[in-house]
Amino acid sequence: MSAKNNRSKNSSRLYYFLSFTLTLFICLFAFAGFTAIFLLFNQRDTDFFNSTSSIAKPVATVSDSTVLICYDIGEKPKSVIANLLFSQNAVTVAAVADRSVDVHNRTDILSGHYLYGGISVLKSAVQLASNSKIDKYLVMSEDALAHIIDSFGGISLNIKENIVDKNSKMLLEKGCFRITGAQAVIVIKYTDDSETLTSTVIDTFLSSSESSKSTIFKYILSACDTDVSYADYYDTSQFLNLLKEDCS
């Protein structure tokens, strides 16, 4: 009887041991499975966060753009091309001669195209004359040019020769002076030095404070005929600031 009871106890102990061992293995496998799933989802969440962060991070990329600036001043409007080379943190201005160009089966000088067809025809003529693509345009009147330069407190300009009107009246003497907005209009109206004046105006604008630049650009949008938007100004302004930080 005692031997039978011992066998029964041993069987029970073996059963409990096997049950405990099996349960332990099941728990370990379950824990390992949950741990693997948690790590997998955590990695995916981290990757998604990193991906989202990289998308949200602002990227400073601005393509070089060409802006046609037309001074609608006097009987013969002057036009120049301003090539804004943001990748070099510089602005170069290339003058376009008032040459004859065939647009829409009409051969005329650049100012003539502007007078008969407006800025869209002038834009086409300048693209043909300069063999370049015009991205934006800006038509500046006499009052607008004078206002912008006076808002700088004038600009320093080297006047290469005496400027006289058709009656030989002296308007400006040659030399390096700080000229006013009204004097800048005289330079545009009576000389072919719009290239130098335009470059000086752009350099002065870029060296101004952010608040001054914003005020002047808002004035340009309200007073000038242009397809340049405030978003264009904001993007290029931010890009120039980043370039200055990189160079410092």
Residue, then its C-alpha position, 0 to 999 in steps of 0.5 A: m500500500s505504501a509503495k502504491n502511494n509513493r508511486s502516486k506521489n511521484s507521478s503527481r510530482l512529475y506532472y506538476f514539474l512538467s506542468f510548471t516547466l511547460t508553463l514557464f516556457i510558454c511565459l518566456f516565449a510570450f514575453a519574448g514575443f511581446t518584447a519583439i513586437f514592442l521593439l518593432f513598433n517602437q522602431r517604426d515610430t522612431d523612423f516615422f518621427n525622424s522622417t517627419s522631422s526631416i520633412a518639416k525641417p526648412v531647406a534653404t534652396v533658391s534657384d538663380s532667377t532673372v528679373l527684368i527691370c524696366y524704368d518707365i521714365g521719360e520718352k524712351p523707357k530704359s530697360v536692364i536685366a538684373n541677374l540675381l545669383f543667390s548661390q554666390n551671395a551676389v547680384t550682378v546687373a547686365a545692361v541690355a542695349d536698345r537694339s532692334v528685335d523682331v517680336h510678333n513679326r514687328t521689328d523694333i527697338l526694345s523701348g518701342h516694343y514696350l511702348y506698343g505692347g507693354i511689359s509682356v512684349l518687352k519681356s519677349a523682346v529682351q529674352l530674344a535680345s539677351n538669349s536668356k529666360i526672364d523669370k520675373y519683371l518689375v516696371m518702375s516709374e519715376d516717382a517709385l525710383a525716387h521714393i525708394i532711393d530717398s528711403f535709403g537716405g540717397i545712394s553714392l554714385n560715380i557720375k562719369e560725365n556732366i549731365v545736361d538737358k537738351n537746352s545745355k542746362m547743367l543738371l548734374e556735374k561729374g564726380c562721386f556724390r551721394i545723390t537723391g531720388a530726384q537726381a537718380v531719375i536724372v541719371i536714368k533719363y539722360t544717361d545710359d548708366s542705368e546698369t551702375l545705378t541699378s546695381t547700386v540700388i540692389d546692393t543698398f537694398l540688400s545691406s539694409s536692415e530686415s525691417s527696412k527691406s520689408t517696408i521697401f518691398k511692400y512699397i514696391l508691390s503697391a507702387c510698381d507693376t510687377d509679378v514678383s510676390y512677397a513670398d518670392y522676397y521672403d524666400t530669397s531674403q531667408f536664403l541670403n540670411l542663411l548664406k551670410e551665417d555660413c560665411s561668418 
